[in-house]
Amino acid sequence: MGQHVNCLSRNMATGSDSRTGGPAGAQRGAPPRASGGRGPYLLSMTTVDVLAVAAHRDDVELTCGGTMAKLARQGHTTGILDLTQGEMGSRGSAQTRAHEASVAATVLRVTLRENLELPDAGIVNTPETRLLLAKVIRRTRPRIVIAPAPRGRHPDHRVASQLVRDACFLAGLTKLDPDYPPHRPLKVIHSVTFREDQVKPTFVVDITDEFETKLKAIRCYASQFDGTTQAGEVYPNGEPLYDIIRHQSAHYGALIRCKYGEPFFTYETMRVDDLTALDVSTF
Ligand SMILES: [Zn+2]
């Protein structure tokens, strides 16, 4: 009860639902929500087709925001789970970032956005954190989960990558948690935008039509990014951050012969049924 009230007051402070109408996805009949804490887990049964899990608010926008916007446009339900509140960030308070995340969720038209409230700069992969995350997986029942890249500049990104994989597996164990039925996502894919240590992405999503939406979502984090030249996994090159993002997205797009793209990695091999349907020209 106390946690629920805490969550409500946080939403009221950010105005996430009442002023913005909440993150979209309401077109699918799902109740728009953007919670700040763990409280409502037993109070909502909103499910999503794709759940993106990241260490920090703004990570999803930076790495796979275009893909999230595209999924929503294609009619899929989407959700974002931020693992921390960003309280260790040198710019902007956690409350400011909560409001920014809520507005960005609306831009990306995600059905739900929640926060696991793990310690910023202190994410660990333990039985306790795996259980917390597995409960969200069981409740939201995604078919696809997007996780951070397997490596990263920030330890939270690297740890979160493995934590997500482990929690997705545990979520399928019958005896794990009596509150929700078992659910194991079909796939975990890793967003490798800005990473230099992936030899090649397994695939790139064409976000040409969604790039400006991605940038609009990133610009919601004015407290983090306005006037900066570096963020998250983005190494600085002297240009404004927004320009770096555009150039990097153009690079990934060029890999599949389109204007803008976002790269992903899977450990599984991709399957092809019809060779003649392959695209991306060799020449
Ligand atoms: Zn991050």
Residues whose N, C-alpha, C, O or C-beta is under 5 A from the ligand:
A	BS01	ZN	A55 H56 D59 G232
